């Protein structure tokens, strides 16, 4: 009835849409017609109808009118409505229970059952009332009006009312009949199990793989009622990231040929929402040609979020050890953001819960009113540590990010237990002049990079560049004496052909009380990208291991 191939039984065979439709209506629906007739007139009358029809018309020409005449004579019923509806029309039958009220009056229970007709098809419908002593009582309503009521009077308290208990009226849906149950089963390949009175939930284990967790374990539950009201719940757990991901999908039919689906997912930091409509057209049920059209909308939120004004951040949790927190501050400049530390992320994230904040005017973070300064960005980072990270964390800054990390360590030593400053300066004089020349125009790939993610749009780039140029002209202005207040263990990293003067890096290292120096051979200002394996090894060892005793210390001899 809901297949999309419902046509009148009375059609000549050549008038059906196709062979499938002919077979479905002439044979399947045709046999059900007689079962429905048996239900309407009763078992005894139906048996007499069959005998009388055979005796009267054996070896003679028959037609619908002659059969209907016998049915009405034997049953004493006017069956015009029945033959018209089931042979010449395609009405659908859909009844459901409404309110069921019971009350005890004068020692007896009175139960009033409301019945609703939800579609155009009409059938007499039975209600079965179950009592607490397991007795069952039935009454029948003619089903002609939109709503009807049946009243039961019993000595024993009623327990449950069920509509159409024997599933005899060819109702398109048993939902709302009062006897729906939920069944759970393991899911097998090519499993087709659609009982009319059960919402079937199947389950199976589910596996997911990524390069951080390796194999992620999970489970998937699929629920559906006769291929409608389809619900999927799935979840996966990452043993290294301690992240629980999941997906929920709900879909339902609109018409026999159209359906909709809503999907919400959290997968590896992404949040995804889908809404779609699907239509299907074919000349036959099981054979081509079939045509499908899907229209939908998708929303995907990448693993980023707003920490507070001035910072967007990405969160890469890998092993779930809350005490091991790291904040990675990306290099600066238009078109440069957290993507620049991609070659280093996996190595760091295998040891730490890593946060990647993006500063004002960088990456996904929009521009803000007023000029930029290292001091302002340091204050942003301090608020980020307090409000988002929620505890002290190891800081690793690169280029401009190294300057910001250094100033955070100076302002709030309680928040920075360990510090790496890679390719950064403590004073603006430490830069090679060409590195911060305001006349330098960014290369095309950085302009494109800025436009790809900036919420301000590609055309806003000149404004951000002007602010960054001014920031580089004004700062930083720390002195060697200022660095004496840096109390945490600090690693100064620099390429041997860096945009930071090597002499400045050495002064930086010497001025920090608990400083260490790494000059990476054969690298420039992009040392972390140019030799990621070597740099990652140096950084991870520094962040995870204690200092080793040295045999011939000079600077550390005291």
N, C-alpha and C positions, 0 to 999 in steps of 0.2 A: 504493500500500500504506500510505503514511503520511499520506494526505490527510484521513483521518477518515471516508471513505466506503467503506471496505473491508468488503464483505459477501460471503457465499458465492455462487459462480457458479450453484449449483444452484437458487437460489430461483426461484419463479414471478415473472414480471415485476411483478405487482401487489403483491407482498410487499416490494419494495424501498422504502426510505425515501422516495425521490423519483426523478424522471426522471434527474437527474444521476448518482445512485448506480447506477441501472439501466444507463445507458449505459457508465459506467466499468467496472462488473464484467462485464456481459454481452458487451461488445465488446472494450474495451482489455485487461482482465484475461483475458478468454476467449481472445484471440489469443496472449497470453503463455503461457497454459497449454500450447498446442501446442508452442511453442518450448522450454518446460521439458521436455515429454515427449520431444522430439527429443534434448535433451541427455542425459536419463536413459537412453534405450534405444539411442542411437547413430544416426548419420545413415542408415546402410544399413537398419537395422531399421525406422526410422521411415518410410522410403520404401516398404518392403514392407507395413507396417501400412496405410498410406493406400491402396495398390493393392488389398490383400486386402479391406479394409473396403468399398471401393467395389464390388468384384466380388461380394462376398457379400451386400450389403444394398442394391444398387441398386434403386430404385423400391419399396422395402419400408419398413415402419415400423422405426425405430431408437430406441435409448435408451442411457443411460450403460452399463448392464451389457453390452450387446452390443458396444459399442465397446471396453470394458475387456477383454472376452474375446478379441477379436482381438489387442489389444496384448500380452496375456500369452502367447498362443499363439505369436506371431511372435518376441517378444523372449525368451521363456523365463524371464521375471521375474515375481515376485509384486508386483503394482502396487496392491494394496489401499491401502497407506499413501499412495501418491501421489494417487490419485483422492479419497481421503477428505480429505486435507489441502488440496488445491487446489480441489476442487469444493464441499466441504461445511463447511469451516472457514475461519478467517481468521488462521491463524498467520502470524507474520512470520519471515522468514529473516534471520539476522544472524550471520555468521562473521567471525573475525579471526585474524590470525597471533599466535601466542604467541612463545616463545623460539625463536630460530634459532641452532643451534650447529654449528660446523664444526671438524673436526680432521683432521690428516693422519696416517695410520697405514699403515706398510708401503708408502709411496710412493703411496697413494691417499687421496683426500679423502672423508670421510664427513660428510654434512650431515644433521642431524636437525631437522625443522621441526615445531613444535607448532602445532595448530590448535584454536581455541576456538569453541564454539557458544554464542552469547550470548542467544538467544531460543528460542521453542518450535518454530519451523519447522525441518524436516529436509530436507536435500538432499545428495546426493553432491557433493563439492567437490574441485576440482583445484588442485594447487600446481605452478607452473612455476618451475624453478630455472634461472637464467641463469648461464653459465660465462664465464670471462674470454676465451675464444676465440669468443664470441658464439653458442655452441651453447646450445640450450634443451631441457630435459628435463621431462616432466610425469608426475605420478602423481596417482591419485584416492583419496580417503578417503570412506567411506560416509556420514560426517557424523552418525551416529545418537547417539553418546555426547556428553557435554559437552565432552570434550577428546579429541584424537587426535594421533598422531604419524606422520610419513612419513620414511623414511630413504633418502637418495640416496647412492650410491657412484660417484664419478667419478675419472677420471684427471686432469682439469683442475680448477683451483681454482674454487669457486663464487663468484659475485658478488652475486646478489640472488635472493630468493624472493618470488614474487607469488602471491597467493591469487585464485582464480577469474579468470584472466587475460583471458578473453573476456567477462566480465560476463554469465554465463549463468544464475545461480541466483536471480535477482531479489532479491538482497541489499538490504536497506533502506538500507545505508550502506557505501560503499566505503572508508571510513576504517579503517585497520588492515589493509588488504590488501597493503601493501608497495609500491604503485606510485603513491602520492599525490604530486602535484606542486603548485607554486604558480604561478599565472599572473597577470601584471600587464597591465591594459588601461586605456586612457582610458575614462572613464564617459560614456555618452551617454544622452539621455532615453529612457525606456521600454526600457532595455536588459535583456534576459532571456537570460542565458547561464549555464547551470548544468551543465557537464560532470560526469559521475559520478566522474571520477578526478582532479579538480583543485579546490584551494581558490582561488577567484577573488578577486583584489584589484583593484578599480577605483579610479581617482584622478581628481580634478578640482580646478581652482583654486577658492578660496573667498574671498569678500570679507566684511568686517565694517566697520561704520561706528560711530564715536562722535564726540562733539563736541570731543574733545581731539586725537585722532590724525587725525580725518577718516577717510579710507579706510585700513582695515587689510588687509594682504595675507596670504593663507594658502593652505592646501591641505587637502583632505579625502580620506582613504583609507577605502574600505569593503570589507571582506572577508567572504565567506560561502561555506559549502559547502551547496549545494542548499537555500538558505533556512534553514540551521541554523548554529550557531556564528558568529553575525554579530558582526563586530568593526569598530568605527569609530574612527579616529584622526584628529583634526583639530587644526590649530594656526594661530594668527594672530599677526602681529607688528605692533606699533604704532610707527611711525617717530618720533613725537614723545615717547612715553612710554618707548620702548625696552623695552616689556614684551612678553613672549612668553606668550600665553594658549593654552590647549589643552583638548581634551575627549577622553575615551576612553569608549566604550560597548561593552558585551558583552551579547549576548542569545542565548538558545537555547530550543529547544522542550522542553517537559516531556512533553506528549502532542500528538497532531495538532491539538488545539483549544486548548491552553494553552501559555504561554511565560513566561519571566522575562527581566528586563533589569536590568543594573547600569550606572550612569553616574557618572563622576567628571569634574568640570570645574573649571577655573580661568579665570574670566572677569572682566576688569576689576577685579581685587582680590577678587572673591567666590570662595569655594570651595564647590562644590556637590556633593552626593552624592545619588543616587537609587537606590532599589531598588523594582522593581514586578513584579507578576504580572498577566497578562492572559489572560482566557478569552473565547472567541468561539463563538457558537452561531448556526446558520442552518439553514433547511430545505433550502437548495440551495447549491451551491458558488459560483455566480456571480450569483444573484438574491436580492433581499430576500425575507423579512425577516431581517436579521442583527442579533444582539445581542452587544454587547461589554461586558465588565466588567473594569475595571482597578483593582487595589488596590496601593497603594505607600506608601513612606515617603520623605521628603525631608529632607536636612540642608543648611542653607545657613549658611555663616559669612561674615558681612559683613566688609568690608575693615578689620579691626581685629585687634590682637594684643596680648599682654602684653609690655611692655618690661621691667618689673621690678615689684616690689611697690609698689603705690600708683599705677600708671599703666597705662592702656590707651591704644593709639594707633592712628591710621589713617594710612596711607601713600599719598600721592598723587604718584606719579612721572609726570612729563609729558615731559621732554625728555632724561632720562638723563644729563645733565651732572653727574657726581659732585661736581665742585667747587662747584656751585651748590646748596647745601642750605639749607633753611629750616625752622624750627620755629615753628608757629603755636599760641599759648597762648590758649585760649578764655576768654570772660568767666566769672565765678563766680556762685554762687547755686544753690539747689535747682532742678532742672529745666533748668539751663543747661549746655550741653556743646558739643562740636565742631560740632554742627549750626548753632550760632548764627553761624558764620563762613561759611556756605554761599555768600552773595552775593560773597564775596571770594576764594573758593578758586580758581575757574577762572583769574582774572587772575594770581594769584600762581603757580599751578601751571604756567602757560605759560612761566614763567621759571625755576622752581626745582623741585627734588625736595622736596616739602613733607611734613612729618610733623605730625600733629595729636594730640599726647598729651592724654588726659583725666585730670584730677587725681582724687585721692581723693574718693569720694562723688559724683562727677560722671559723667554719661553711663553708659558701660559698665563703669566702674571701681567695684568695690564699696567700701563703707565699710571702714575699718580701725580697729583698737583704738586708744583714746586720743584726745586732743584734736587739732584741726587747728591749724596755724600756717603763716604765709607762709614762715617759715624751713624748716619741714619739707617743704613743697611745692617750695621751691627746691632742696633736697637731692635730692628725687625727680627733678626735671628735670635736675639735673647728672648723676645716674646714667643717666638716659635718654640724654643727649647722649653719654656715654662708652660705654654698652653697646649702644645701638641705633643711633643716628646714626653713632657711631664717629669723629667729627671735629667741629671747630668749625662752627657754623651761625649764620646770621642769625636773630635772635629777634624775633618780633612778638607782643606780648602785649596783650590787650584787657581793661580793667577789672581784676578780680582777677588775670587773666593778665598784665597789664602790671606789677603789683607783683611777681609771681613772676619775670618776665623781668628786671626791674631788679635784684632780689636775686641772681639767677644771674650777671648781668654784674658785680656787685660782688664776689661770692665767687670767681668763676672767669673773670676777664677774658680768659684764653687761649681760652675756648670760645665767646666772643661777639664776632665781628668787627664787627657792626653791630646796632643795637637800635632797635626802635620800641615806644614805650609809648603806647597809645591809650586815652584815658579812664581813666587810672590815677593813683594818688597815690604819694608817697614817705612820707607820714605820714598817720595816720588823721584828723587834723584837716582834711585837704584834701577830705574828703567832705562834701557837704551832709548835714545831720543826718538828714533823712528817708531818705536812701539806705541807711543802715545801722541804722535803727531796728529793734530786735528785736521790737517789737510788730507790725510789718508782716507780714501774712500773704501768702504767695505767691498770685498769681492762679490760677484753675482751670486755665488752659492750661499753666502751668508744672508744676502738680501732675501733670497727665496726661502731660506730656513726661517727667517723672522716672520715672513708672511704666512708660512704654513701653520703656525700655532698661535701667533699673537692675537689676542682678542681685539686689539686696536686696529688690525689690518695693516697690510704692507705699506700703505701710504703714510703711516704714522712713523715709520722708521727714522726719517731725518730729525724729528723732534727728540726721540730717545737718544740718537747719536749725539746731538748737541749737548744734552744733559750729561752723558757719559764723558764726553770730551772735557767738559768743565770740571767734572769730578776728578778726572785724571790730572788736570792742571792744578787743582787745589790740594790734592792729597795723594797718599797719606803723608803725615808730617811727624811721625814718631821719631824719637831719637834713641841712640844706644842706651842712654840712661833709662828711658821709658821701658825698654825691654827687660830691664832688671827685675821688674815687678811680675813678669810672667813666671808663675810658680810651677806650672805643670811640665812634665817631660815633653819636649818639643823636637820634632824632626824637621829640618830645613832641607828640602829637595830642590835640585836645580839641574838643568841640562848643561853639558859642558860648552854648548854654543847657544845659550839661552838669551832671551830678550831682557833678562835680569843680569846685570853685571856680576861676574863671578866673585869679584872682590866684595860687592855688596852682600852677596849670599854668605860669604865667609864672615863678614862683620855681623850679620844677622845671627849666625850660628854662635859666634863667640859672645855676643851680648846677652843671649838667653841663658840664665843660670844652669838649666838642665837641658842643654841643647845637644842635638846630634846632627851630622851633616851627611848628605848623600849627593854626590855629583855623578849623574848618570852619563856614562861615556857615549859618544856618538849620537846625542840627541839635542833638540832645540827646545823652544818654548812648549812644544807639543810632546814632551817626553813621556807622558802617561799613555799617549796613543801610539807613539813611535816604538816604544819598547814596553808594551803593557805587561808581559810576563815578568820581566825583571822588576819593573816598578811595583807591580802587585805583590811580588814576593817581599820586596823591601818594606812596603807599607803594612802588609798583614803581619809580618814578623814584628815590626815596631809596635803595632797596636795590640798584639796578643801576647807577646813575650816580655819578660822582664829583662833589664839590661844584663849583659854577661860581664863577669869580672874580666878585666884586661890585665895583661902581664906587665906592660910598661906604660902606665898612664902618665901623662904630662899635665894636660889641662884639668883632668879629673883626679889628679893625684891627691888633692886635698880632700 
